[in-house]
Amino acid sequence: MKDETDNAIPFERHPLYQEAMQQIVAGDEQGALDTLRRLIERYPKEQALQDLVVRIQLRSTFGGGDYIPVDHSQGTPILRTVVMVMLAVTTVLVVATGLIALYNNYLLPKWNAEARASDVQSQWDKFTSRMEAGDINGAQGALEELATLTPGDASVQESLRLIAHLKQCSDMYHDALDNRNAGNLQLALDLLYQISPDCDQYLDAQREKEDLEQLNTVETAWMQAQNLLEAQDWQGAATILTWIRQEDQEFQGDQVENLLVDCHRRIAVQLLAEAKGDVAMVREAATHLKEALTIKPGDQNMADEYRLALGYVLGSEAYDRGDWIGAAARWEPLYQMRHDYQNGVLRQRLCDIYPHAAADLVSDASGSVRLLTLAVDYYDQALTCDPGNESFQQERMLAVEYLAGNEAHLGMDYDLAIAHWGPIHVLRPDYQNNVLEEKLREACTLSLAPDAEYCAP
């Protein structure tokens, strides 16, 4: 039965061909012819085999050796020419067969191997350049070409596994960024947590993760603040909004600041409305107004409210330590701004301190026109609060008379000065820490007609 697999190998490598060659070398040309005819049955299209058979037949016909002797004396020119041509053709066929065998068995495999090696190196170079450029998809394409050129190559397969991992890292990282930009913070965090330390994007992923964790916390706080605002829990909302602003000043920008200012303002308004003179509540309101003004310093209404609240607190502190003059100095400007501040408590506190402040001024004046003038003003205010108070009236009268006498003395009207100072001296010889007595004595000395009632001889 004909072997249908013979054509799968070149005829030069077929055992029958090898056998025929050995028979030729051994001189068995007939055996070689029989073997070659059997080989031709398997390779009927191989012209080289048929040519080789013709050559052996010619050689058998004309004797051994490649040289065919010719009888020049007897042979005819035509026969000689035919024989020579046939020998030349045979030689050419043998040479061609050898060259074909050389090409098929050596040159062609060598050239194919060199071309394949060149293609392999080219793909490795392409893979390296793509990796250096960060083109993972291009690097993967080069590796896939290498896998086709070198099937089963362990280094190629390992590189393919590596590139698949790197591509997965890159895809997860960029998916995380896309989700972050789309507002899907939790999904972005989940993807970033999956990026392993051997990924090129690991350090960037860690930084993104820290930012997202903080942002996610801020987002949660923002939602809580919204709920508190809706419930009108201004204090709770202010606390959370303050934390958000400290954590991320760029989060929600002006909206957080405006809401925080509004919360502080609302808290302050509520405290001031409920305080009714309570210093602690007014102090707390002043704190919230200050926080609001720190964020929004240009709000004149809040600035006025802060000035009132702060002045009230500072005046109260002076009041508590018995500094009546200091308390009056703090509270009087507030009263001018708003007479009914703290539901009239401010006015009542002023009525309480005016006589004390006036008395302190008179005690500390030692003849000071400025302090006595201010004392008279405070006695006027005290009498406005308590019009029938004789003590206030008398103290006011003494201060007024002293000032009048001082004015007359300055105008060198010594008799008029004596008329003002004399009655005071009778009532209080040590008035103004004895300054009155000294001044009266001086006026009596300078007067041309001193009043004997007030001027001792």
Solvent accessible surface area in square Angstrom, and as a share of the most:
residue,aa,sasa,rsa
1,M,230,1.03
2,K,112,0.47
3,D,64,0.33
4,E,144,0.65
5,T,93,0.54
6,D,11,0.06
7,N,99,0.51
8,A,88,0.68
9,I,72,0.37
10,P,51,0.32
11,F,7,0.03
12,E,9,0.04
13,R,152,0.55
14,H,15,0.06
15,P,91,0.57
16,L,15,0.08
17,Y,26,0.10
18,Q,85,0.38
19,E,68,0.30
20,A,0,0.00
21,M,55,0.24
22,Q,126,0.56
23,Q,37,0.16
24,I,38,0.19
25,V,133,0.77
26,A,86,0.67
27,G,55,0.53
28,D,67,0.35
29,E,34,0.15
30,Q,110,0.49
31,G,14,0.13
32,A,0,0.00
33,L,8,0.04
34,D,70,0.36
35,T,3,0.02
36,L,0,0.00
37,R,99,0.36
38,R,116,0.42
39,L,0,0.00
40,I,33,0.17
41,E,118,0.53
42,R,55,0.20
43,Y,15,0.06
44,P,73,0.46
45,K,190,0.81
46,E,61,0.28
47,Q,110,0.49
48,A,14,0.11
49,L,1,0.00
50,Q,65,0.29
51,D,17,0.09
52,L,18,0.09
53,V,13,0.07
54,V,69,0.39
55,R,37,0.14
56,I,3,0.01
57,Q,70,0.31
58,L,21,0.11
59,R,63,0.23
60,S,64,0.41
61,T,102,0.59
62,F,72,0.30
63,G,35,0.34
64,G,68,0.66
65,G,35,0.33
66,D,97,0.50
67,Y,169,0.64
68,I,11,0.05
69,P,99,0.62
70,V,44,0.25
71,D,70,0.36
72,H,133,0.59
73,S,100,0.65
74,Q,148,0.66
75,G,37,0.35
76,T,77,0.45
77,P,105,0.66
78,I,138,0.70
79,L,106,0.53
80,R,111,0.40
81,T,79,0.46
82,V,70,0.40
83,V,9,0.05
84,M,105,0.47
85,V,82,0.47
86,M,69,0.31
87,L,38,0.19
88,A,55,0.43
89,V,76,0.44
90,T,8,0.04
91,T,79,0.46
92,V,97,0.55
93,L,42,0.21
94,V,57,0.33
95,V,82,0.47
96,A,38,0.29
97,T,13,0.07
98,G,40,0.38
99,L,106,0.53
100,I,76,0.38
101,A,22,0.17
102,L,86,0.43
103,Y,90,0.34
104,N,54,0.28
105,N,68,0.35
106,Y,119,0.45
107,L,50,0.25
108,L,61,0.30
109,P,63,0.39
110,K,90,0.38
111,W,126,0.44
112,N,85,0.43
113,A,54,0.42
114,E,94,0.42
115,A,56,0.44
116,R,125,0.46
117,A,61,0.47
118,S,69,0.44
119,D,69,0.36
120,V,24,0.14
121,Q,102,0.45
122,S,61,0.39
123,Q,34,0.15
124,W,65,0.23
125,D,79,0.41
126,K,78,0.33
127,F,25,0.10
128,T,68,0.39
129,S,52,0.34
130,R,87,0.32
131,M,59,0.27
132,E,144,0.65
133,A,82,0.64
134,G,56,0.54
135,D,56,0.29
136,I,33,0.17
137,N,99,0.51
138,G,18,0.17
139,A,0,0.00
140,Q,45,0.20
141,G,30,0.28
142,A,0,0.00
143,L,0,0.00
144,E,93,0.42
145,E,87,0.39
146,L,0,0.00
147,A,25,0.19
148,T,106,0.62
149,L,48,0.24
150,T,20,0.12
151,P,109,0.69
152,G,69,0.66
153,D,47,0.24
154,A,79,0.61
155,S,60,0.39
156,V,0,0.00
157,Q,64,0.28
158,E,95,0.43
159,S,19,0.12
160,L,39,0.19
161,R,145,0.53
162,L,90,0.45
163,I,1,0.01
164,A,52,0.40
165,H,56,0.25
166,L,16,0.08
167,K,58,0.25
168,Q,101,0.45
169,C,1,0.01
170,S,18,0.12
171,D,68,0.35
172,M,27,0.12
173,Y,26,0.10
174,H,96,0.43
175,D,68,0.35
176,A,1,0.00
177,L,35,0.17
178,D,90,0.46
179,N,24,0.12
180,R,75,0.27
181,N,107,0.55
182,A,74,0.57
183,G,52,0.50
184,N,72,0.37
185,L,18,0.09
186,Q,103,0.46
187,L,89,0.44
188,A,0,0.00
189,L,8,0.04
190,D,63,0.33
191,L,28,0.14
192,L,1,0.00
193,Y,130,0.49
194,Q,108,0.48
195,I,5,0.02
196,S,38,0.24
197,P,102,0.64
198,D,96,0.50
199,C,7,0.04
200,D,114,0.59
201,Q,30,0.13
202,Y,60,0.23
203,L,120,0.60
204,D,57,0.30
205,A,0,0.00
206,Q,45,0.20
207,R,138,0.50
208,E,32,0.14
209,K,29,0.12
210,E,110,0.49
211,D,90,0.47
212,L,2,0.01
213,E,64,0.29
214,Q,71,0.32
215,L,50,0.25
216,N,44,0.23
217,T,69,0.40
218,V,0,0.00
219,E,56,0.25
220,T,67,0.39
221,A,10,0.08
222,W,28,0.10
223,M,125,0.56
224,Q,89,0.39
225,A,0,0.00
226,Q,65,0.29
227,N,96,0.49
228,L,46,0.23
229,L,27,0.14
230,E,147,0.66
231,A,75,0.58
232,Q,125,0.56
233,D,59,0.30
234,W,39,0.14
235,Q,87,0.38
236,G,20,0.20
237,A,0,0.00
238,A,2,0.02
239,T,82,0.48
240,I,34,0.17
241,L,0,0.00
242,T,48,0.28
243,W,90,0.32
244,I,0,0.00
245,R,71,0.26
246,Q,133,0.59
247,E,69,0.31
248,D,43,0.22
249,Q,143,0.63
250,E,152,0.68
251,F,17,0.07
252,Q,78,0.34
253,G,31,0.30
254,D,103,0.54
255,Q,88,0.39
256,V,3,0.02
257,E,58,0.26
258,N,89,0.46
259,L,43,0.21
260,L,4,0.02
261,V,12,0.07
262,D,40,0.21
263,C,0,0.00
264,H,14,0.06
265,R,88,0.32
266,R,94,0.34
267,I,13,0.07
268,A,0,0.00
269,V,80,0.46
270,Q,93,0.41
271,L,24,0.12
272,L,23,0.11
273,A,64,0.50
274,E,92,0.41
275,A,7,0.05
276,K,129,0.55
277,G,4,0.04
278,D,64,0.33
279,V,32,0.18
280,A,64,0.50
281,M,52,0.23
282,V,0,0.00
283,R,102,0.37
284,E,78,0.35
285,A,0,0.00
286,A,7,0.06
287,T,74,0.43
288,H,17,0.07
289,L,3,0.02
290,K,119,0.51
291,E,81,0.36
292,A,0,0.00
293,L,25,0.13
294,T,101,0.58
295,I,29,0.15
296,K,99,0.42
297,P,103,0.65
298,G,73,0.70
299,D,35,0.18
300,Q,119,0.53
301,N,118,0.60
302,M,6,0.03
303,A,32,0.25
304,D,45,0.23
305,E,42,0.19
306,Y,48,0.18
307,R,132,0.48
308,L,1,0.00
309,A,0,0.00
310,L,64,0.32
311,G,9,0.09
312,Y,0,0.00
313,V,7,0.04
314,L,51,0.25
315,G,0,0.00
316,S,1,0.01
317,E,64,0.29
318,A,2,0.02
319,Y,58,0.22
320,D,113,0.59
321,R,166,0.60
322,G,30,0.29
323,D,54,0.28
324,W,62,0.22
325,I,50,0.25
326,G,20,0.19
327,A,0,0.00
328,A,0,0.00
329,A,63,0.49
330,R,120,0.44
331,W,0,0.00
332,E,47,0.21
333,P,56,0.35
334,L,5,0.03
335,Y,37,0.14
336,Q,132,0.59
337,M,72,0.32
338,R,88,0.32
339,H,105,0.47
340,D,95,0.49
341,Y,7,0.03
342,Q,11,0.05
343,N,108,0.55
344,G,28,0.27
345,V,36,0.21
346,L,0,0.00
347,R,51,0.19
348,Q,106,0.47
349,R,57,0.21
350,L,0,0.00
351,C,26,0.15
352,D,56,0.29
353,I,0,0.00
354,Y,3,0.01
355,P,23,0.14
356,H,88,0.39
357,A,0,0.00
358,A,0,0.00
359,A,48,0.37
360,D,50,0.26
361,L,4,0.02
362,V,17,0.10
363,S,72,0.46
364,D,91,0.47
365,A,7,0.05
366,S,54,0.35
367,G,15,0.15
368,S,35,0.23
369,V,74,0.42
370,R,169,0.62
371,L,31,0.15
372,L,0,0.00
373,T,63,0.36
374,L,57,0.28
375,A,0,0.00
376,V,16,0.09
377,D,70,0.36
378,Y,7,0.03
379,Y,6,0.02
380,D,52,0.27
381,Q,65,0.29
382,A,1,0.01
383,L,29,0.14
384,T,89,0.52
385,C,44,0.26
386,D,61,0.32
387,P,94,0.59
388,G,59,0.56
389,N,37,0.19
390,E,137,0.61
391,S,69,0.44
392,F,34,0.14
393,Q,82,0.36
394,Q,78,0.35
395,E,31,0.14
396,R,79,0.29
397,M,82,0.37
398,L,1,0.00
399,A,0,0.00
400,V,51,0.29
401,E,48,0.21
402,Y,0,0.00
403,L,34,0.17
404,A,29,0.22
405,G,0,0.00
406,N,13,0.07
407,E,127,0.57
408,A,10,0.08
409,H,24,0.11
410,L,133,0.66
411,G,54,0.52
412,M,139,0.62
413,D,65,0.34
414,Y,41,0.16
415,D,72,0.37
416,L,82,0.41
417,A,0,0.00
418,I,1,0.01
419,A,57,0.45
420,H,40,0.18
421,W,0,0.00
422,G,0,0.00
423,P,56,0.35
424,I,2,0.01
425,H,43,0.19
426,V,100,0.58
427,L,98,0.49
428,R,79,0.29
429,P,72,0.45
430,D,90,0.47
431,Y,10,0.04
432,Q,8,0.03
433,N,93,0.48
434,N,73,0.37
435,V,32,0.19
436,L,0,0.00
437,E,58,0.26
438,E,103,0.46
439,K,57,0.24
440,L,7,0.03
441,R,140,0.51
442,E,81,0.36
443,A,0,0.00
444,C,19,0.11
445,T,106,0.62
446,L,82,0.41
447,S,12,0.08
448,L,183,0.91
449,A,73,0.56
450,P,62,0.39
451,D,62,0.32
452,A,90,0.70
453,E,130,0.58
454,Y,49,0.19
455,C,13,0.08
456,A,92,0.71
457,P,182,1.15
